[in-house]
Structure formats: C-alpha cells, structure tokens
Amino acid sequence: MTVRGVELFAGGGGLLLGSALAGVQHVAAAEWNRWACETMRENAVTDYPLVRGLRILEGDVRSIAWETIPGSDQVDLVTAGPPCQPFSLGGRARSADDPRDMFPATTGVIEKLRPRAFVVENVKGLTRSTFSDYFEFIKLRLQHPEIRAREGETWVEHFSRLQREHTAVRADLQYKLITTLVDAADYGVPQRRHRVFMVGFRSDVDADWNFPEPTHSAHALAAVQRSGEYWDRHRVSKRDRIPVRATPVDDGRRPWRTVRDALAGMPSPGSIRARRAWLDHDLQAGARSYPGHTGSALDEPSKALKAGVHGVPGGENMVRFPNGSVRYYSTREAARIQTFPDRYALHGAWGEAMRQIGNAVPVKLAETVVGSVVEHLELDAGRHHAADADQARTLRRLALS
C-alpha cells in the first residue's frame, strides 16, 4: 500500500527526509520560516528525489485550509516537530504561556485529517518535572483530538476536563499513544541528541507496535577502540587516541558512530576541493573554546547541535581535535552529524543554515521510527484487505447458494 503523509513544521527537512526514506509519499509539507521553505524549494528545483514534486505550504499551520489541498482527505500519517523553544533547556521554558507553542495547532490538524497514525517529536526538556502537568495534557490532547478547548477555557481547565472524560470519552476519534525518550546516538546517529517521540495509532488500527530497539551503544564503541579496530580503520596514531569513557562490552549492538566516522572522506572545509565538489562546505572562522563550550570530541558522538536563542552557540557546533584545537563545523559537516544526505542543500548563510540543522530531527532517526510505523500500517492494511476479501468470497458463495 502507499502511505500518504503530511509534514507539519517541516523546517530544514530532517523528519520529512527520514519519512520519505521510510516510504511515505507526502501530500504536503507545512512550514512558516521562509528560509526553510527555500531549502525545500531549492532541492525540489534541483530535482532531489525525496522532495521531487513536494507541495510546500509556506505560512502558519493554523491558517491552512486543508480541505483545499489535494489528497488531504486520504492522509495515513501526520509527522510533526512542533517548535521546541517553549520546552528547550536552552530557551526560556514558558511552555503553555509561550506563543510559539504549536501543540494545539498539531492536534487541530490531526483532528481535521484523521490520519491512521501520527509521529510527533520534541525536546527532552518537555519531560522536565516543571512541565509534567502540561506534558500529561499534551498526551491526553493527542489521544482525544476532538475534545477541543471551549471558548475562554484555559489549558488547565481543559486538562481537568480531559482527565474526567478520558475513561468515558464519547468522541469518535481516539488514538493509542506511546511516548518514548531516546538518544539518537543509540540509533546510529553520530550525535548525543535526546528527543521525545509521541507515536499514536488511531483506535481502529491493529498496529501491535512498540518503539524500535536501540541498535548502537557506547560500550560497543569502547570495545572497538580498545581492540584497536577503530583506530586502525581511521589510521589514527597512538598519541592522538582519546577513547570514549565507557566500559568495553560486547553487548550485541554496533558501536556508536563518532564525529570522525561522520566526517570520514570529507576534505577540509574551505579547501579548493571542498569548494569545487561539496555543497555548503565553507570554513567559518572565529571558533574558540571557553568553559562550557569546549566543542565535540572527534572520537565520540557529537554534542547535540543547537539552533540557539540568539544565533548559533559555539560550543555545540564545534569539533575538538586531539591536540585541543577547535573549529566550527561547516554547514555540510553539521548536516552529516544530523545524517542529512550530501546532495541536500541548505539555503541561507551559515548561521541560518545551522539554525535549520540545529532544529532538525536526525534523518536516520526519523527513518528508523517512521519506517517502523509505516511497516505496521502496511501490515494492518493487509489484514483489513484479507478480511475484506474473505467477506467478499463469503457473500459470493451465499449469492450462489
């Protein structure tokens, strides 16, 4: 079957690309930021396969007339990464009082499109005790998107009403929800990036789904570093070997991917080869190390790339070499850390492109999660198709008897 999707808050395209790699055919992608929209358009113009023919809806998600979008009445999956600044550890953390909070808009679209499933991603900060009530409210709201706030009702009052109606809800549209906190490094992304995934299946879908198991570990990385296999593969001299701090264990998983793994085969940014053959691979000067901003060690997964509140924070977007020197990641290197394809261009100057990358879901992590959801949607559709076929055969036999 074809799984049709709608992407909300698409940004630079991390969740969008991962979903496309997982087999989702996108009806549309919505995004308000013009630079991010230009990134998607630029790649569509160059005929990048994953966004070929993509309908890009630039503007506020809340103002989109979905009934006018061709194919929106046949959407199987909604994917969304609502703006995370209200919950980010690096932001002001105002949650429901922050006008950038787009969770109500997300549930509004789910209510309207009634997809068979949704995948919503956000920052680890959402799970802080400070936001515990609001996080519970979000989860209930996603499970019952038709129970909207009444006029003049605060989110606290709405939350109380959702709690009362949760066990005796009369709404037709309900979702079974699974919430999971993950580290992207555990899924083959060369970056320590903690994120919350909220995955819901419509109540009539027999998904039998669980969140994908981790595939990579720090222990496995420590094991291949101790054996020398990692260092030999990268031709690293003994004086430059700074191993990850973890107990070497063969736990059946693959090694965490490191910054060195991610950047393998790339020329130095700013070199003639980089300018001629690579997209967005220019040297950004001015990197410096200071307390709390020391860059990412070359032989570990990168620290989480961040967009920042006022520009790009240096510490999270620098690589630190064994001799202690640091430099900024080029845009293409940062894209590699986020597992974007090398042919996918990021529109805008370095700071703007890094903002798009810092706000993105790692493409490989998105592909893993959405791919698992797509697989179970296809299995459910197959079961329904088989049941319909059995019923049709029964009716034919009755008609002939």
C-alpha atoms as one frame of an Amber mdcrd trajectory, in Angstrom:
protein
   0.000   0.000   0.000   1.004   3.632  -0.418   1.333   5.521   2.865   0.388
   9.156   2.314   1.705  11.737   4.732   1.546  15.360   5.778   4.522  17.027
   7.457   3.946  19.902   9.886   6.683  22.360  10.935   8.959  20.809   8.326
  11.901  23.167   8.963  15.019  22.189   7.048  13.551  18.757   6.355  15.043
  16.186   8.768  11.780  14.442   9.689  10.497  14.994   6.148  13.504  13.290
   4.524  13.509  10.445   7.040   9.807   9.853   6.394  10.366   9.871   2.639
  13.203   7.353   3.020  10.775   5.221   5.025   8.414   5.172   2.051   5.967
   7.969   2.903   4.570   9.859  -0.089   3.941  13.399   1.105   0.755  15.187
   0.175   2.196  18.434   1.563   4.772  19.916   3.932   3.882  22.979   6.016
   6.445  25.480   7.356   6.290  29.178   8.255  10.001  30.082   8.028  10.841
  31.355   4.563  14.479  30.218   4.688  13.441  26.661   5.499  10.846  26.788
   2.719  13.554  27.969   0.338  15.691  24.997   1.386  12.896  22.601   0.404
  12.151  24.517  -2.803  15.831  24.679  -3.770  16.132  20.917  -3.507  12.846
  20.390  -5.345  14.095  22.617  -8.187  17.307  20.587  -8.452  15.047  17.524
  -8.586  16.344  15.958  -5.379  14.396  12.656  -5.351  12.987  12.790  -1.815
  11.311  16.171  -2.330  10.521  15.904  -6.041   7.074  17.377  -6.663   6.608
  18.290  -2.990   3.764  20.703  -2.255   5.230  23.275   0.163   2.750  25.271
   2.225   4.504  28.388   3.495   2.682  30.020   6.382   1.014  29.418   9.727
  -0.232  25.839  10.110  -3.337  27.182  11.850  -4.411  29.126   8.757  -4.121
  26.301   6.203  -7.415  25.290   4.563  -6.703  21.574   4.411  -9.914  20.831
   2.531  -8.417  22.657  -0.469  -5.209  20.570  -0.514  -5.484  17.670  -2.999
  -5.099  14.305  -1.272  -5.510  15.657   2.272  -8.656  13.538   2.690  -6.549
  10.371   2.251  -3.709  11.046   4.690  -2.438   7.987   6.578   0.288   9.638
   8.637   0.947  13.069  10.144   4.521  13.807  11.213   5.374  16.917  13.191
   8.135  18.565  15.169   6.320  21.478  16.842   8.602  24.406  17.797  10.575
  23.257  20.817  11.697  26.599  22.268   8.905  26.622  24.890  10.422  23.445
  26.404  14.102  23.622  25.426  16.700  23.604  28.189  18.410  26.389  26.262
  15.286  28.511  25.866  13.042  30.409  28.230  10.892  27.371  29.028   7.488
  29.031  29.158   5.540  26.002  27.796   1.807  26.789  27.505   2.401  30.501
  28.076   4.739  30.716  25.079   3.080  31.896  21.837   5.443  29.584  19.942
   3.774  26.516  21.497   2.308  24.728  18.477   0.976  21.578  20.142  -2.624
  22.895  19.989  -2.153  23.511  16.261  -0.771  19.988  15.819  -3.774  18.356
  17.484  -6.059  20.592  15.426  -4.601  19.218  12.187  -4.810  15.638  13.474
  -8.468  16.230  14.307  -9.131  17.554  10.815  -7.161  14.991   8.781  -7.935
  11.946  10.985  -4.743  10.073   9.967  -4.308   6.395  10.801  -1.189   7.331
  12.776   0.991  10.256  13.790   4.606  10.762  14.863   5.307  13.884  16.956
   8.838  14.731  18.095  10.127  17.233  20.643  12.997  18.011  23.005  13.908
  16.187  26.205  13.034  19.350  28.170   9.371  18.509  27.696   9.817  15.702
  30.252  11.150  18.013  32.993   9.189  17.995  36.224   8.406  21.677  35.658
   6.295  20.701  32.652   4.838  17.442  33.981   1.220  18.619  34.034   1.462
  20.198  30.605   3.142  17.087  29.183   0.273  14.966  30.513  -2.154  17.458
  28.978  -0.402  17.167  25.600  -0.608  13.380  25.720  -4.317  13.411  26.527
  -4.934  16.011  23.850  -3.191  13.823  21.267  -5.226  10.810  22.325  -8.504
  12.726  22.031  -8.000  15.456  19.407 -11.749  16.090  19.066 -12.090  17.236
  22.670 -11.162  20.822  21.956 -10.809  23.711  24.360 -14.029  25.608  24.924
 -14.194  29.337  24.415 -12.398  31.066  27.279 -11.170  27.773  28.753  -7.553
  27.747  29.989  -5.323  24.784  29.285  -5.511  23.851  32.978  -9.323  23.753
  32.819  -9.143  21.861  29.544  -6.714  19.379  31.129  -9.082  18.785  34.016
 -11.958  18.102  31.617  -9.814  15.742  29.526  -8.906  13.799  32.661 -12.585
  13.416  33.559 -13.609  12.311  30.087 -10.591  10.121  29.348 -12.119   6.883
  30.634 -15.618   7.581  29.329 -14.845   9.601  26.221 -17.612   9.894  23.639
 -15.528  11.331  20.820 -15.342   9.222  17.678 -11.646   9.953  17.042  -9.235
   8.394  19.533  -5.570   7.386  19.388  -3.497   4.832  21.264  -0.328   6.648
  22.312   3.207   5.522  23.099   5.729   8.067  24.404   9.467   7.317  24.372
  12.601   9.286  25.291  15.566   8.303  23.112  19.192   9.199  22.476  19.828
   9.466  18.737  23.329   8.010  19.212  21.703   4.698  20.180  20.203   4.525
  16.666  23.337   5.138  14.608  23.325   8.952  14.584  26.797  10.426  15.325
  25.351  12.765  17.936  24.154  12.647  21.552  20.695  14.048  20.904  17.907
  13.254  23.369  14.396  13.552  21.994  10.847  12.615  22.957   8.724  10.767
  20.411   4.950  10.578  20.746   3.549   7.954  18.391  -0.174   7.419  18.073
  -2.295   4.909  16.164  -5.967   5.503  15.519  -8.114   3.243  17.689  -9.332
   1.171  14.716  -5.745   0.316  13.666  -4.429  -3.009  14.959  -0.778  -1.994
  14.936   0.762  -4.269  17.600   3.618  -1.743  17.663   6.469  -0.981  20.005
   9.251   1.580  19.721  12.286   0.261  17.788  15.047  -1.178  19.960  18.418
   0.649  20.086  20.997  -0.622  17.612  24.215   1.107  18.797  25.972   1.641
  22.133  28.850   3.378  23.910  30.031   0.010  25.244  30.450  -1.349  21.723
  32.379   1.790  20.698  34.673   1.398  23.694  35.237  -2.247  22.727  36.364
  -1.494  19.155  38.538   1.366  20.393  40.205  -0.883  22.973  40.792  -3.632
  20.395  42.400  -1.080  18.065  39.999  -1.837  15.199  38.509   1.675  15.314
  41.883   3.434  15.386  43.357   1.255  12.647  40.369   1.845  10.381  40.805
   5.609  10.699  44.647   5.447  10.721  44.925   7.343  13.999  48.358   7.484
  15.621  48.688   6.332  19.246  49.394   9.851  20.514  46.057  11.096  19.090
  43.882   8.343  20.561  41.377   9.662  23.118  38.820   6.895  23.693  35.220
   7.282  24.801  34.593   6.972  28.558  32.647   3.725  28.697  33.167   0.122
  29.724  34.160  -2.051  26.733  31.410  -4.655  26.390  30.213  -6.839  23.530
  26.501  -6.174  24.027  25.381  -7.309  20.592  24.981  -3.764  19.335  27.019
  -1.782  16.877  29.434   0.935  18.047  28.194   4.460  18.495  29.143   6.482
  15.416  31.627   9.241  16.159  32.363  12.647  14.683  35.364  11.082  12.963
  33.086   8.410  11.453  30.622  11.048  10.264  33.246  13.257   8.613  35.238
  10.431   7.007  36.090  11.125   3.388  35.409  14.850   3.570  38.102  17.377
   2.641  38.937  20.248   4.979  36.295  22.996   4.778  37.335  25.931   2.668
  39.834  23.941   0.589  39.766  24.071  -3.209  38.388  20.526  -3.345  35.682
  21.422  -0.824  34.593  24.469  -2.812  34.524  22.627  -6.120  32.888  19.335
  -5.186  30.900  19.830  -1.981  27.740  21.716  -1.088  27.825  24.146   1.852
  31.348  23.199   2.957  32.995  26.553   3.693  35.249  27.349   6.648  33.644
  29.514   9.334  36.312  31.410  11.281  36.209  32.566  14.897  35.773  29.351
  16.887  37.178  29.449  20.412  36.948  27.271  23.474  35.762  28.545  26.840
  34.177  26.943  29.944  31.020  25.081  28.996  31.765  25.476  25.293  34.631
  23.147  24.506  33.397  21.538  21.302  32.747  17.897  20.481  35.483  15.296
  20.817  36.472  13.805  17.474  36.239  10.185  18.634  32.832  10.324  20.318
  29.376  11.217  19.024  28.958  14.973  18.677  27.240  17.037  21.297  23.690
  17.933  20.272  23.707  20.629  17.618  21.544  23.564  18.633  19.896  26.466
  16.880  20.283  28.789  19.869  18.066  31.592  21.141  20.251  34.388  19.745
  22.247  32.956  16.866  24.378  29.824  16.880  26.036  28.774  20.156  29.687
  27.996  19.539  30.285  25.103  21.903  27.665  22.791  20.462  28.733  23.428
  16.878  32.489  22.961  17.099  34.718  19.942  16.687  37.594  19.500  19.163
  40.709  17.777  17.861  43.043  15.583  19.972  45.577  18.439  20.255  42.918
  20.645  21.879  42.299  22.938  18.911  38.735  23.676  17.843  36.903  24.932
  14.794  33.293  25.345  13.779  31.584  22.620  11.820  30.928  23.672   8.253
  27.279  23.547   7.252  27.907  20.278   5.388  29.712  18.735   8.350  26.823
  19.666  10.635  24.455  18.171   8.074  26.486  14.950   8.203  26.202  14.961
  12.009  22.421  15.188  11.525  22.651  12.448   8.838  21.338  14.670   6.027
  22.247  13.397   2.531  25.276  15.107   0.988  23.255  16.195  -2.051  20.653
  18.003   0.055  21.463  21.743   0.044  20.729  24.070   2.992  19.518  27.519
   1.971  20.850  30.691   3.585  24.029  31.942   5.231  25.976  29.790   7.716
  24.031  30.960  10.777  20.642  30.437   9.115  21.585  27.050   7.674  22.925
  25.953  11.067  19.672  27.069  12.660  17.754  24.791  10.306  20.111  21.918
  11.060  20.003  22.551  14.817  16.205  22.434  14.820  16.001  19.276  12.715
  15.299  15.672  13.580  18.269  13.496  12.543  17.276  11.958   9.224  18.412
   8.447  10.158  16.486   8.517  13.447  13.359   9.741  11.636  13.724   6.976
   9.051  14.020   4.347  11.794  10.979   5.497  13.762   8.704   6.344  10.838
   9.799   3.226   8.967   8.620   1.084  11.857   5.264   2.916  11.932   4.843
   2.538   8.149   5.595  -1.179   8.369   2.838  -1.692  10.923   0.360   0.446
   8.981   1.015  -1.735   5.942   0.530  -4.925   7.978  -2.746  -3.604   9.351
  -3.909  -2.651   5.868  -3.006  -6.129   4.654  -5.075  -7.715   7.394  -8.036
  -5.494   6.512  -7.628  -6.326   2.829  -7.563 -10.054   3.600 -10.634  -9.730
   5.824 -12.479  -7.772   3.119 -11.552 -10.414   0.550 -12.824 -13.200   2.836
 -16.075 -11.327   3.348 -16.472 -10.805  -0.399 -15.896 -14.514  -1.054 -18.459
 -15.410   1.611 -21.028 -13.083   0.073 -20.420 -14.566  -3.374 -20.899 -18.097
  -2.041 -24.137 -17.061  -0.325 -25.362 -15.431  -3.514 -24.696 -18.623  -5.488
 -26.164 -20.995  -2.913
